[in-house]
Amino acid sequence: MENGVPPELRGHRTLAAVVFTDGVSFSARMSVAEEQTLELIHRDLKLMSDLCGRFEGHVLKSTGDGLLMYFTSALAAVTCAIAIQKALAEAAEGLSPQDMLTHRIGIHLGDVFFSEDDVMGNGVNIAARLQTLAVPGGICLSQTVYDVVKTSIPLTATYLGPRELKNITEAVPVYQILLTPLAGSLPQNSLPTGAKSRQDYRDRQILLNKVKNYWIKGVLETSLHDKALIELGLEERLNAVDRPWGLEWESPEVDRQPLPLGTRILDQFKSLGAGRTLLILGDPGSGKTTTLLELTRDLIATAEQDFYHLIPVVFNLSSWAGGKQAIADWLVQELYTKYQVSKEIGRDLITHQNLLLMLDGLDEVNSANREACVNALNQFHQDFGQTEIVICCRIKDYESLNTRLRFQGAIYLQPLNFQQIQTYLEGVGDSLAPLRHALNQDTQLQQLAQSPLILNIMAIAYRGMPLNALPQPNSSDAHQHLFNTYIDRMFQRKLSSPSYSKSQAMTWLIWLAKRMSSESQTVFLIERMQPQWLPNRWTTLLYKIAILGAYFILCGSILQYFLSGKKLLLCLLIGAGLYWSIFGLKSIQPLESLKWSWKRAKIYLPAGLIGGPIFGIFIKLIYELIANPLHWQIFTAASIDFSKDIILRGLVFGLSLGVLLGLIRGWTGPGIDQITIPNQSIRQSAKNSLIFGIMGISVMSPAAMSIGWNPLFWGSFGLIFGMAAGGGEACLKHLILRIMLYTQGYIPWNYARFLDWATERIFLQRVGGGYIFIHRLLLEHFASLNFPSTKK
């Protein structure tokens, strides 16, 4: 097969099936391993060229990482493209990821002109644009090609709708072919080039899976929008049409340029190029979070197949602490808290700019800190320019700021117009006829219904209600009436789950909303409740007293078998001081998983071997000076021998504690935990505390025996220290905090069961092991309510 324009076609115009291929992440691979990547692309291009010849096609030219091919038959072009992707997939089965590339293919049938050494025309341009829409290992066809081959080739094609292609005047209807098994998918037991270890690849997949399960399956696919469809029995109808809101692209030339109907956020985001940054603006309930999550879903699909694609991760800016906290530090903490990513791995992900940040809720940042947050985001973007970012914000809150985000683009989600509202309600049926009538007369209600979220809530709350039960025309409390009615409707749902009185449930939901609002939290994790959630300083003081009291009771019950009187009290007081200095009383930090790390062990074991003996001697001398002051008053040979014995015991005691600390820290290596059950971190911490307690006995008891000391005495110290350091202290704090909140009536005893109950009634949604209110507007409504008078 000869390459280049065939002589008989030069200078002629003809109808041609044009095939355009492109190597996925070719530039990124070149920056990592240039020579190897060139060898791989030459290998794949040769395979494509050979197959092109077998199907009577011509390779017109190479684009470096792809081919431009010409066929006289659309059927031959599609058959060849399928053969290419299958051949590449089969070849990949015997290769490690570092020895494979994935490719996209676009095909169009159109009029082209052949010059002496090139081919030009819309047919070529469209084929080139189509390949950018294909997923790695996939093929995108224009409608023209699909109509020709659909009855001749047994293929499964997905209609992507009309797409706006760059420099193409009219939208092109597009179909996608995705071969099964997915061509170019990475083997689960292999490691791509550039990864430090097999564990890096596994950690990436775990994080992607967490984001997908938490936010796409847990929130997007079970959102209030979908819940409303199920309530109304209209799931198929509304899922088959575009989202009921429009998009507008903001640019310096045109303040608001409407985008064509059906435009995808993904396409707009891709058009921004490398280092993309996008701001999504809209009114409350306009669909900002839904839009963000839809974009996240599409980006995850690409990242799952392309190791070099950035990892899209969803965060909520509401938890940004303000002040001088850098966004990079905040992200590390959020990865640790919300996704159970160790801080070491989190810092590595941020430093190497491996994340695509999907940041929701700029408007949820405390108003006093919002301006500083924008400045911090701009600084982060300047410091980490290759990190791509998408941010959502309510438009009024954003417009009130003096500082603007230095981003590449912004979109505005338009409110629904009256015709869209009426069309939606007419499709529901007669059950909402009174609401349709009220909307015709009530401008206040019309304004509320412009939000897709509020319209869905109206459809649930006011279904089947008579006109006189709806808000009075142009009532100032229409918003309040709507949410109260919605809450009443949700309480009336007959489900098989445990039953709670409305007064109880309202108390617990109001308290949760108030605390989440005051603490600027969006995702609630039971195990992450902190002492500052207590209502006042007196209960906080009581909490601290309770912790120290529990410490004295638990430790005293063990040490009383070996010490008595003032020695026991002195030992407990010294231990309390150490406990306070090491663990503190202001925060609860569960220890969620055990993973051995030689790197950590090499750091902490030497430190323990050096610092432990010093610490042991110091503590032993202080103890003896206070407990046995007479031994130090007279300088005699006996006292010298006694001092040597004390120093030896302090030395060995401290050394064994240092070894124990090194082992404990070695078992808390970096990793990404797979937490999916509410309060799983506390339960895991309890298990870990037992493991470390046994480890403490195993280290301290033999150390005591080596100097002829009581092994049970030192073993008890090892047990207490190991259990505390292994997560026991977090379990104790959490238990006391839960008891105090329960006795004051703010939470139920079985908190997870109640939160699941609230989820079934569409007040909350599950996000991994945590919970969020179905929308910020509902959280704000609950937070604005007063507690029922029956609260304990």
HELIX and SHEET records of a PDB file:
HELIX    1   1 PRO A    7  LEU A    9  5                                   3    
HELIX    2   2 PHE A   26  VAL A   32  1                                   7    
HELIX    3   3 GLU A   34  ARG A   54  1                                  21    
HELIX    4   4 ALA A   74  ALA A   92  1                                  19    
HELIX    5   5 PRO A   97  ASP A   99  5                                   3    
HELIX    6   6 ASN A  122  LEU A  133  1                                  12    
HELIX    7   7 GLN A  143  VAL A  149  1                                   7    
HELIX    8   8 ARG A  198  VAL A  211  1                                  14    
HELIX    9   9 LYS A  212  LYS A  217  3                                   6    
HELIX   10  10 LEU A  220  THR A  222  5                                   3    
HELIX   11  11 LEU A  224  LEU A  232  1                                   9    
HELIX   12  12 GLU A  235  ASN A  239  1                                   5    
HELIX   13  13 ILE A  265  LYS A  270  1                                   6    
HELIX   14  14 LYS A  288  GLN A  305  1                                  18    
HELIX   15  15 LEU A  317  SER A  319  5                                   3    
HELIX   16  16 ILE A  327  TYR A  339  1                                  13    
HELIX   17  17 LYS A  343  THR A  351  1                                   9    
HELIX   18  18 LEU A  362  GLU A  364  5                                   3    
HELIX   19  19 SER A  367  ASP A  383  1                                  17    
HELIX   20  20 ILE A  395  GLU A  399  1                                   5    
HELIX   21  21 PHE A  418  VAL A  428  1                                  11    
HELIX   22  22 ASP A  430  LEU A  432  5                                   3    
HELIX   23  23 ALA A  433  GLN A  441  1                                   9    
HELIX   24  24 THR A  443  ALA A  449  1                                   7    
HELIX   25  25 PRO A  452  ALA A  461  1                                  10    
HELIX   26  26 LEU A  467  ALA A  469  5                                   3    
HELIX   27  27 ALA A  478  PHE A  491  1                                  14    
HELIX   28  28 LYS A  502  SER A  518  1                                  17    
HELIX   29  29 ILE A  526  ARG A  528  5                                   3    
HELIX   30  30 PRO A  531  TRP A  533  5                                   3    
HELIX   31  31 ARG A  537  LEU A  559  1                                  23    
HELIX   32  32 GLY A  565  PHE A  583  1                                  19    
HELIX   33  33 TRP A  598  ALA A  627  1                                  30    
HELIX   34  34 PRO A  629  TRP A  632  5                                   4    
HELIX   35  35 ALA A  637  GLY A  666  1                                  30    
HELIX   36  36 GLN A  680  SER A  706  1                                  27    
HELIX   37  37 PRO A  711  MET A  723  1                                  13    
HELIX   38  38 ALA A  724  GLY A  728  3                                   5    
HELIX   39  39 GLU A  729  THR A  743  1                                  15    
HELIX   40  40 TYR A  751  GLU A  760  1                                  10    
HELIX   41  41 ARG A  776  SER A  784  1                                   9    
SHEET    1   A 5 HIS A  58  SER A  62  0                                        
SHEET    2   A 5 LEU A  67  PHE A  71 -1                                        
SHEET    3   A 5 ARG A  13  GLY A  23 -1                                        
SHEET    4   A 5 HIS A 103  PHE A 114 -1                                        
SHEET    5   A 5 VAL A 119  MET A 120 -1                                        
SHEET    1   B 7 HIS A  58  SER A  62  0                                        
SHEET    2   B 7 LEU A  67  PHE A  71 -1                                        
SHEET    3   B 7 ARG A  13  GLY A  23 -1                                        
SHEET    4   B 7 HIS A 103  PHE A 114 -1                                        
SHEET    5   B 7 GLY A 138  SER A 142  1                                        
SHEET    6   B 7 VAL A 172  LEU A 178 -1                                        
SHEET    7   B 7 ALA A 157  ARG A 163 -1                                        
SHEET    1   C 7 GLN A 257  PRO A 258  0                                        
SHEET    2   C 7 LEU A 247  GLU A 250 -1                                        
SHEET    3   C 7 GLY A 409  LEU A 413 -1                                        
SHEET    4   C 7 THR A 277  GLY A 282  1                                        
SHEET    5   C 7 GLU A 388  ARG A 394  1                                        
SHEET    6   C 7 LEU A 355  ASP A 360  1                                        
SHEET    7   C 7 ILE A 311  ASN A 316  1                                        
SHEET    1   D 2 LEU A 764  VAL A 767  0                                        
SHEET    2   D 2 GLY A 770  PHE A 773 -1                                        
END                                                                             
